[in-house]
Amino acid sequence: MHTLTPTMRNSHDGTTTPDPAASGPASDRPTAERSAGPALRLALARPGSARALLDGAWWPYSRDLTAELPGLIEALDARWDRITRVTVNPTYWPVVPHKVPVPGHVVKVGWFAEQQDPHSVMLLSYQVGRWDLLVIPPETDPDTADRLMAATSDPQRPMTASQLMAEEGHGTEGPDAAASTDQDMEAVWTSEGGTVADGLPSVAGAHD
């Protein structure tokens, strides 16, 4: 069974809704303006579980990174420390912005045309490391999305994002994420001051 971020709760139709008990008083919230969009649809591996090829799944509402990323990063900042960089494969993203403003800071956005799985988004924190999420296509039906979310947190199914999508009958354009060259993706990240957590290769070399 997959787990959702603390501010989300799974509904019977496979989508997520805000959990009022987790929102807290207004004084506890970031001073920067929050987005007023729909509830974030996100599933993450359980804390303390062995790291697999994917750390969870994200089901955005559109292919607009400028609109979609702020909500995702805002939810993950508290859980994974401050997110400082995001990378995607541009195959399914019509526009990749250079930077995205989020509450309290600005996040750099880059892209890999060959090294990164087209069905994934990679998030990085200078202090902690790297996380890879499956990106579920916005048009996916709720039942399929729920299966994909559950699959990313199943330690018995160490599959890449493209492998999971192929299993559900979606396209697999782009490289196999398991064959991505992490060594090729470290130089810029470390040169910008990034650190490498144990077992979590840092990333760089993206276009930005």
Legacy VTK file of the C-alpha trace (Angstrom):
# vtk DataFile Version 3.0
C-alpha trace
ASCII
DATASET POLYDATA
POINTS 208 float
0.000 0.000 0.000
1.352 3.417 -0.905
1.539 6.371 1.443
0.696 9.973 0.690
2.312 13.141 1.956
1.028 14.188 5.413
-1.171 16.932 3.930
-2.967 14.545 1.606
-5.524 11.788 2.041
-6.575 9.202 -0.524
-10.181 9.237 -1.707
-12.178 6.349 -3.123
-11.844 7.549 -6.725
-8.035 7.338 -6.652
-7.430 11.073 -6.258
-6.175 12.892 -3.178
-7.776 15.571 -1.079
-6.333 17.928 1.557
-6.287 16.638 5.121
-7.670 19.454 7.313
-5.989 17.999 10.405
-2.568 18.453 8.849
-2.936 22.010 7.587
-2.148 23.739 10.876
-2.824 27.353 11.862
-2.034 30.150 9.444
0.848 31.363 11.659
2.671 28.063 11.074
2.572 28.335 7.290
5.278 29.848 5.051
5.001 33.589 4.635
5.320 33.321 0.847
2.096 33.036 -1.101
0.790 29.498 -1.481
-0.753 28.266 -4.685
-4.522 27.882 -4.610
-4.678 25.004 -7.068
-6.239 21.564 -6.675
-5.019 18.984 -4.168
-1.587 17.501 -4.790
-1.663 13.898 -6.067
1.481 12.294 -4.694
2.553 8.939 -3.266
5.892 8.377 -1.518
7.726 5.309 -0.307
7.395 4.701 3.407
10.082 6.390 5.557
12.908 4.005 6.406
12.203 1.615 3.530
15.079 0.429 1.355
15.726 2.791 -1.534
14.508 1.437 -4.850
14.769 2.879 -8.367
11.860 5.204 -7.578
10.982 7.089 -4.425
7.337 7.599 -5.269
4.889 8.804 -7.899
3.462 12.191 -8.847
0.237 12.643 -10.835
0.120 16.245 -12.119
-2.980 17.820 -13.624
-1.234 19.175 -16.730
2.055 19.283 -18.664
2.722 22.839 -17.495
5.795 22.694 -15.240
5.462 26.330 -14.219
1.996 25.597 -12.857
2.618 22.098 -11.500
6.057 22.221 -9.847
5.397 24.803 -7.099
2.811 22.627 -5.357
5.024 19.538 -5.560
8.117 21.310 -4.265
6.217 23.066 -1.505
4.926 19.734 -0.213
8.360 18.092 -0.359
10.450 20.926 1.098
9.416 20.108 4.655
9.824 16.351 4.222
13.071 16.272 2.207
14.723 19.536 3.258
14.776 22.422 0.800
14.543 21.295 -2.828
17.080 23.308 -4.832
16.999 21.748 -8.296
14.577 19.760 -10.466
15.293 17.965 -13.728
13.018 16.344 -16.297
13.245 14.757 -19.703
11.605 17.219 -22.153
9.837 14.472 -24.123
6.488 15.082 -22.413
6.993 18.674 -21.226
6.347 21.285 -23.982
8.154 24.033 -22.039
10.887 23.595 -19.412
11.359 26.834 -17.431
14.807 27.805 -16.169
13.536 28.598 -12.682
10.332 28.174 -10.693
9.441 30.361 -7.688
8.121 28.508 -4.654
7.296 29.749 -1.149
10.525 31.045 0.379
12.954 30.411 -2.482
13.508 29.795 -6.185
14.226 26.346 -7.662
16.409 25.780 -10.725
14.898 23.566 -13.413
16.908 21.694 -16.042
16.497 18.828 -18.471
18.227 15.714 -19.804
17.253 14.563 -23.290
19.064 11.230 -23.080
20.188 10.460 -19.539
16.843 10.781 -17.768
13.805 8.543 -18.021
11.057 10.506 -19.840
8.484 9.329 -17.299
10.377 10.641 -14.270
11.096 13.852 -12.423
14.255 14.183 -10.351
14.432 16.447 -7.292
17.607 17.395 -5.472
18.583 18.942 -2.169
22.132 20.197 -1.617
22.117 18.896 1.934
20.368 15.554 1.571
20.589 14.079 -1.920
18.379 12.966 -4.771
14.885 11.587 -5.239
13.261 10.167 -8.370
9.501 10.165 -8.882
7.417 8.485 -11.539
5.354 11.067 -13.439
1.898 9.674 -14.137
0.410 11.276 -17.274
-2.285 13.847 -16.408
-4.868 12.082 -18.578
-4.478 8.752 -16.747
-7.656 7.279 -15.291
-7.844 7.036 -11.462
-7.644 3.230 -11.286
-4.480 3.100 -13.375
-2.951 5.987 -11.438
-3.645 4.221 -8.156
-1.917 1.036 -9.383
1.097 3.011 -10.521
1.322 4.839 -7.215
1.198 1.569 -5.309
3.800 -0.025 -7.591
6.431 2.639 -6.915
6.416 1.839 -3.204
6.474 -1.942 -3.625
10.005 -3.217 -2.743
9.265 -6.470 -4.574
8.949 -4.617 -7.897
12.175 -2.644 -8.534
11.131 -1.199 -11.888
12.038 1.995 -13.697
9.463 4.647 -14.533
9.332 3.598 -18.203
8.991 -0.072 -17.261
6.015 0.699 -15.045
4.401 2.788 -17.759
4.994 0.053 -20.357
3.325 -2.444 -18.043
0.237 -0.215 -18.099
0.395 0.115 -21.891
1.916 3.585 -22.122
4.782 4.622 -24.396
8.401 4.120 -23.382
10.229 6.692 -25.488
13.640 7.553 -24.119
16.326 5.694 -22.166
15.960 3.083 -19.491
16.430 4.965 -16.229
18.424 2.072 -14.805
21.014 2.674 -17.501
21.326 6.396 -16.810
24.883 7.486 -16.283
24.940 8.967 -12.797
28.636 9.736 -13.140
27.871 11.969 -16.132
25.253 13.768 -14.044
27.488 14.728 -11.087
29.993 17.328 -12.335
27.809 20.449 -12.367
25.917 19.475 -9.239
29.089 19.091 -7.169
30.648 22.194 -8.741
27.625 24.175 -7.540
28.257 23.003 -3.985
26.048 19.922 -3.897
26.833 17.028 -1.606
26.282 13.311 -2.073
24.365 11.429 0.590
25.333 7.802 1.182
23.949 5.735 -1.682
22.312 8.744 -3.318
24.303 10.030 -6.297
24.052 13.753 -6.861
23.095 15.115 -10.233
24.291 17.696 -12.702
24.956 18.254 -16.329
21.375 19.193 -17.042
20.483 21.931 -19.484
19.301 25.029 -17.681
LINES 1 209
208 0 1 2 3 4 5 6 7 8 9 10 11 12 13 14 15 16 17 18 19 20 21 22 23 24 25 26 27 28 29 30 31 32 33 34 35 36 37 38 39 40 41 42 43 44 45 46 47 48 49 50 51 52 53 54 55 56 57 58 59 60 61 62 63 64 65 66 67 68 69 70 71 72 73 74 75 76 77 78 79 80 81 82 83 84 85 86 87 88 89 90 91 92 93 94 95 96 97 98 99 100 101 102 103 104 105 106 107 108 109 110 111 112 113 114 115 116 117 118 119 120 121 122 123 124 125 126 127 128 129 130 131 132 133 134 135 136 137 138 139 140 141 142 143 144 145 146 147 148 149 150 151 152 153 154 155 156 157 158 159 160 161 162 163 164 165 166 167 168 169 170 171 172 173 174 175 176 177 178 179 180 181 182 183 184 185 186 187 188 189 190 191 192 193 194 195 196 197 198 199 200 201 202 203 204 205 206 207
